Amino acid sequence: MPAPLDEFPVHQTPLSMARVASSDRNFYDRYYFNAHDRTGDVFVVTGYGVYPNLGVKDAFVTVGRRGRHTTVRLSDAFDAANDDRLNPAVGAYRIEVKEPLNELRVVCDASDQGIAMDLTWRGSFPAVDEEPHVLLRDGRVILDAQRFAQVGTWEGTLNVEGTDYAVTPDTWLGTRDRSWGIRPSGEAEPPGRAAAERDPDGGMWWTYVPLRFEDFAIIVIVQEEPDGTRTLNQATRVWPAATGRRPEQLGWPEFDIEYASGTRNPVRATLRMKDLTGKPVVVEVEPLGHVVLNCGPGYGMDPTWTHGQWRGRDWSEGVVVDTANDEAAAGRAKFSIIDHVARATCDGAEGWGLFEHGCLGRHDPSGFADFTSVAP
């Protein structure tokens, strides 16, 4: 049977829109958003994804407040032929695309589980494509994804565990991305050779820094292997749409990240880039409040829930994790990518955005020899 989307001229393969081109179980299609009031005291991270080959769709909202992570998770069956993908929704969560690539509304009516929000996103600068991201392990593709990113403002209402926050665009900023392709999703696959021959000193270094300044945006995304070899590299400056200027490449960013002693928690970072004329572009970043992505949002090694996991039909739950005082959560955070609210300066201009960072295991350029190494 055809799917409703088959009525539109959007096909990319000789398949019905009810099917994705890849039969890989890990195919996914996801939204990610964050929102903050620049202080770092309250930080919203939320997302929605569909996993057509797993038959699952899900969403989450996590609000971090000084280490307390309040999370709502929702999941249900996904019917690729009949789900209205022009109106993404699961349970009490929905996304309304008001104007593609510019204005979206994100709603979660789950006050009984800790969070109620009705937020409208407006892009401040054009969305930009990121470089395709491909990773292989033992000859198998484990990540093959495409993403676009954007910085913008938020407006609406937010209530967390009975506390109201007035969200106004003069104060509340954020970043978002859309990604799709293949990445590990759902229940864990048999470990096989990858576990038997795992490098005990292996690791990953990841840094994603989308920043909104008044007159431009900067988006940096880098991943490195333990020896410092880059598997993903992009640095772009984005200008207002009205200027007609194309996104500007900023070359090969160099990082100087200072970690708190005895940890791998970043306390400041310097990003050094160059524009196309060779002029230095230097960004100083101060990480503020944060959300640990494996303590509620379901990324990485979250032992309680992960994206694409089957939990039954019309499933939802509210979870609170105290990352500051819960020893198990604090231990898990050491092996997580962490999203930080970021204050930044660039050539005298002040900006705000996201400093997403994870340095896991060995990373020679940072001086970390293995998973137990920390800053002196």
N, C-alpha and C positions, 0 to 999 in steps of 0.2 A: 504494500500500500504506500502511496506517496505521503510525504509529510507536508504540513502546511507551508513550510519554508520553500518547498519545491515550486510554489507559485511565483516566486521572485527570481530574477536573473542574478543569482549570487553563487552559482555552482563553480567549484574549482576543479572537480574531478567528474568522471562519468559515473557518478553514484547519486542516489537519492540523498537529500540532506539528512535523512534519518541515519545515515552511516557516515563515519569518519574515514578518511583515506587509509589510516593505519589500523591494523588489527591488534597492535600492542595494547595490552591490558592497562598500561600506564598513561594512555592518552588522556589529556585534561584540557579544560578551558576555564580560566579563572579571572576574577576581578580581585584587586587588592586596593584598599584605601587606608590612609591614616589622617587623623585630625588632632590639632592641639591648639592651646591658647598662648603659645610662645613661652610660657613659664616652665613647662616640663612637669607641672604638678598634676595635670590630667592629660592623658594621652590615649586616644582611641585608635585601635587597629582592627580592621574588619575586612572580611572577604567572602566571596561566594564562588563556588566552582561546580562544574559538571564533569562527570567521568563516564562517558557514553559506553565504554566497553566493560565497565563495572556495574552499570545500571544504577548509579548513585549520583545524587546532587546534595550539596551541603553548604553551610554558611557558619560564620562565627562573628561575634563581636567581643573584643576584649578591651576593657578600660583599665589602664594602669594608673594608680594614684599612690605615689610614694612607696612602691613595692607591693601594694595590694592589687592583684589582678582579678577583676571581676569579669567573668566570661559567660556568654550564652552561646550554646552550640545547637545547631539544627541540622537534621538530615532526613532524607526521604528517598524513595525509589525514583529513578529518572527513566522516563519513557521517551527515547530519542525520536520516535515517530509522532508523538502526540504532545509532548511538553511544549509550552509556548515559550520558545527561547527568545522571542522579542520582548518578553516581560519576565525576566528571571525572578524566581521566587521559590522559597522553601519554608513551609510553616509560617511563622510570624515575621519572616524576613523577606524583603523584596527590593529590587532595584528598578527604577523607572528611568529610562534613557530619554530625557527631555529634548536634548539636542546632541546628536552624536559628536564625540570628541570635544564637547564643551560643557554641557550641563547635564547632571544626573542627580536623581534623588534616591537616597538610601534610607530605608525605614526598617525598624525592628520594634515590634510591639510585644515585648517580653518582660514587662515590668514585674510580673510575678516571679520571674527568674533573675531579676536584678537590673535589667537594662531596658529602657525605652528611649528610642531616638527617632527623629525625623529630620534628616540633614540633607541639604541641597549643595551639591558641588558645582563650582564654576571654575573652569580653567582660566588661569591668568595669562598663559602663553600657549602656543600650539603644542599639541602632543607630538612626540618624536619617537621614531623607531629606534630600538636598541639593536646592537649587533646580534645576529643569531648566535645561540649558545648551544654548543654541542660537546658532550663528554662521552667517552667510551671507556668501558672496563672489560678487559679480557676479550676485546673484539666486539662486545655488545654495546649498542647505544643505550645509555642509561638516562641521558638528558639530551633532548633536541627540541629547543623551545624558541619561540619568537615573542617579543614583548614590545609594547610601547609605553612611554612614561609621560607624566604631566605634573606640573605644580599648579596649585590654585587656592581658592578660599572656600570656606564653609559658612552656611547660614541655617539656623533652625533651632531645634530643641534637643536636649539630652538630659536624661534622668538616670542616675546610677545609685542603686540601693537607697532611693528616697531623696537623694540630693539633686537639685536642679542646677543645670548650667545653661546660661544664655549664650547661644552660639551666634556670633555676629561676624560678618566678613571683614570688618576693620581690625579684628583681633585674631580670629581663628583661621589658621592656614593648614595646609597639608599637601600630601603628594599621593599619586595613585599610579597603578600600572594595570595593564591587561596583558595576560600571557596565555599561550596555548601551545600544545605540542605533547612531548613525552617527558615525564619526570616520575620518580617513584611515588606511587599512590596506593591507597587502600591497605589491605592486609599485607604483611610481609611475605615475600616470596621465599622459597627454600634457599638457605644461605649458600649451599654448594661450595664451589671452588673459591669464590670471593672471600668467604669466611675462613676456609681452611688455609688459604695462602695470604691472608691479610697482612700488610706491612704494619708491624707494631708501632713504627715511628711515622706512619703516614699522617696525613692531615689535609686541611683546607684553609686557605686564607681568602676571605670574601669581604668586599667593601662596596657599598652602594650609597651614593650621596646625591640625591636630588635636592636642589636648593632654590628657593624663590627670593630674588632680589626685586627691588622696585622696577628696574629698567631691563632686567634680563633674568634668565634662569640658567643654572649650570647643573648638568646631570653627568655624574661619573659612576661607572660600574666596572669593577675589576675583580677577577678571581685568579689566584695563584696556587700552584702546586707547592709541596714542601720545600723544594729547592729554589722557589721564586719564579719558575717558569709560568708565564701568563697564559691562561686558557680563555680568557675574556678580557678585552680592554676597550674602553670607550670613554671619552671625555668630550662633552658637547656644550656649547653655549647657545641658548635659544633666545631669539629676539621677539618682540611683540609682532603679532600678525600684521599690524598696520604698517610696519616698516618695510614689509616685503623682503626682508633679509632672510636668506636661507640659514639653517643651523650651522654653526661654526665649529669646526673640529679644533680641539685643543690638545691633540697629540697624545703623548705617552705620560700620564700623570705619575708623579713621584710622591710618595707618602712618608711622612714622619709622624708616627703615632706614639704618644706618651701614655703608658699604662700605669695605673696606680700600683704602688709597690706591693709585691706579694700576690698580684692578680694579673688577669688579662683584661681588666676593665679600662677602656680608654677614658682619659681625662681631658685630652686635647689632641688635635691633629692638624697638620699642615699639608695641604695639597699644592704641589707645584706643577704648573702646566705652561704651555706657550700657545699664543694665537698663531694664525697663519703667516704673520709677518715676523715671527720669532720673539714678539714681546712677551715677557713673563706674565702669567696670570696666576696669582698666589691667593689661595683661600685658607683662612684660619677658621677652624671649627671647634666649637665648645659643645660637647655632648651634655644634655641635661637629663630630664626624666626619661624612663625607658619602659619597654615591654619585652619580656623574655619570651621568645617565640615558641619555646617548648614547655611553657608553663601556662597553658590555657588555649592559645590560638591553634594548637594542633600541628605545628611544624616540627620537623626534626625528630628528636627522641622523646617526644611527649608520650609517656606510657599509658595515658588514659584515653586518648583519642587522636586520630590522624585523619587527614583529608582523604576522602574517597572510601573510608571504612564503612562497611555495612552495619548499621545499627537497627535496622528494621524500618518499617514505614512510620511516617509522622513522628519521628523521634526528636526530642529536645531535652536539654538539661542546662542548669545553671551551676557554675563552678566558681569558687573563690580560692585563689592561691596566694599565700603570703610569701613572696619571694625574699623578703627581708629577714623573716624569722623562722620560716620552715626549713629545717636543715636539708630535707630531701630535695626541696625545690631549689635551694641555694646550690646544692651539689649538682643538680641537673643543669642549672644555668651556666655552669662552667663549660658545658658542651653544647651550647646553643648559640645560634645567631641572635643578636639582640638589636632591636630597633630603638634608637635614641632620638628624642627631639633634639634638633641641632640649631644652635645660633652660630652664624657665620659672618665673616667680614671678607670683602674682596675689593681692593683698591679704594678703601674708604667707605664703601657701601655696606650696609647691614642687611643680612638676609636670614631666612629661617627655612628649615626643612627637615630632612631625615638624614641621620648618620646610622646606617645599618651595617653592623660589623660582626664578624666572627673570625677568630683565629684559633683553630682547633688542631691540636697535635703539633707536629714539627713544622716550623717555618723558619728557614735559615735566615732570610733577611731581617726578621724580627728578633733573632737570637734565641728562639725557643727550640730546644732539642727534641722534645717529646711532649706527650700529653700532660705530663706533670710539671713542666717548666712554667715559671711565672716571672714577672718583671722583678728586677732586684730592688 
